[in-house]
Amino acid sequence: MPKVQAGKTFRLWCAASSSGEEPYTLAMTLADGLSSTPWEIVASDISTRVLEKARSGHYDMERAHNIPQPLLSKYCLKGTGSQEGTFMIERSLRSRMQFMQINLNTALPKLGEFDVIFLRNVMIYFDTDTKRQVVARMLPLLKPDGYFIVSHSESLNGITDVLKLVSPSIYRKP
Ligand SMILES: C[S@@+](CC[C@H](N)C(=O)[O-])C[C@H]1O[C@@H](n2cnc3c(N)ncnc32)[C@H](O)[C@@H]1O
């Protein structure tokens, strides 16, 4: 597990966050697990269209199937009346999240350092050289001992030798 330092804000970057389901689920998990430790999430994507959807935090109920039920009932508001069949992410979670347009293929803006970086299901769009460049560009933003997480169908084998494999899809920066 990532080390949580007393008094320090736990920072997570969800790169390629698409329409927000992934970073909001991570936000619910942090809110549930970190109790009094402050935390924040930067969620980024290249597409302004999906970022607009993500910022709204408003989804059709059918999109809730990947969110564990206890988190759904604790952190989401069920729509009623004209909003029947939808749900809204609670404001207390949304206020800790920053949505930004970032193209991982160009120089990154100053984002500070993160305890954990998620880069899931986006490298499928990149060739091997681009994957290497993208990961190399992101690594300076990961704290030592920080975790870099890809999806179960991805691997960083041959992409970087800086990160150490902890378990399938989870890497750590020494
Ligand atoms: C399949 S979705 C993955 C969403 C989420 N990470 C997940 O695993 O469910 C891929 C996302 O990558 C974004 N993307 C594609 N190329 C990108 C780039 N060069 N920089 C940032 N995001 C990019 C797309 O806009 C899309 O939202």
The ligand as a Tripos MOL2 file, in Angstrom:
@<TRIPOS>MOLECULE
LIG
   27    29     1     0     0
SMALL
NO_CHARGES

@<TRIPOS>ATOM
      1 C1        -10.4680    3.7220  -23.0380 C.3       1 LIG1
      2 S1        -10.4230    5.2720  -22.2390 S.3       1 LIG1
      3 C2         -9.7700    4.8170  -20.6500 C.3       1 LIG1
      4 C3        -10.5320    5.4230  -19.5390 C.3       1 LIG1
      5 C4        -10.1170    4.9530  -18.1440 C.3       1 LIG1
      6 N1         -8.7310    5.1820  -17.8710 N.3       1 LIG1
      7 C5        -10.4690    3.5130  -17.9250 C.2       1 LIG1
      8 O1         -9.5770    2.6540  -17.8600 O.co2     1 LIG1
      9 O2        -11.6600    3.2070  -17.8220 O.co2     1 LIG1
     10 C6         -9.0430    6.0530  -23.0180 C.3       1 LIG1
     11 C7         -8.9820    7.5530  -22.8140 C.3       1 LIG1
     12 O3         -7.6900    8.0060  -23.2180 O.3       1 LIG1
     13 C8         -7.8300    9.3000  -23.7510 C.3       1 LIG1
     14 N2         -6.6310    9.6090  -24.5540 N.ar      1 LIG1
     15 C9         -6.2990    9.1440  -25.7700 C.ar      1 LIG1
     16 N3         -5.1200    9.6640  -26.1790 N.ar      1 LIG1
     17 C10        -4.6960   10.4760  -25.1720 C.ar      1 LIG1
     18 C11        -3.5560   11.3110  -25.0050 C.ar      1 LIG1
     19 N4         -2.6030   11.4050  -25.9440 N.pl3     1 LIG1
     20 N5         -3.4410   12.0130  -23.8500 N.ar      1 LIG1
     21 C12        -4.4080   11.9230  -22.9030 C.ar      1 LIG1
     22 N6         -5.4930   11.1550  -22.9990 N.ar      1 LIG1
     23 C13        -5.6600   10.4480  -24.1440 C.ar      1 LIG1
     24 C14        -9.1260    9.2250  -24.5480 C.3       1 LIG1
     25 O4         -9.6760   10.5120  -24.7610 O.3       1 LIG1
     26 C15        -9.9910    8.3510  -23.6390 C.3       1 LIG1
     27 O5        -10.7980    9.1290  -22.7840 O.3       1 LIG1
@<TRIPOS>BOND
     1     1     2 1
     2     2     3 1
     3     2    10 1
     4     3     4 1
     5     4     5 1
     6     5     6 1
     7     5     7 1
     8     7     8 2
     9     7     9 1
    10    10    11 1
    11    11    12 1
    12    11    26 1
    13    12    13 1
    14    13    14 1
    15    13    24 1
    16    14    15 ar
    17    14    23 ar
    18    15    16 ar
    19    16    17 ar
    20    17    18 ar
    21    17    23 ar
    22    18    19 1
    23    18    20 ar
    24    20    21 ar
    25    21    22 ar
    26    22    23 ar
    27    24    25 1
    28    24    26 1
    29    26    27 1
@<TRIPOS>SUBSTRUCTURE
     1 LIG1         1 GROUP 0 **** ****
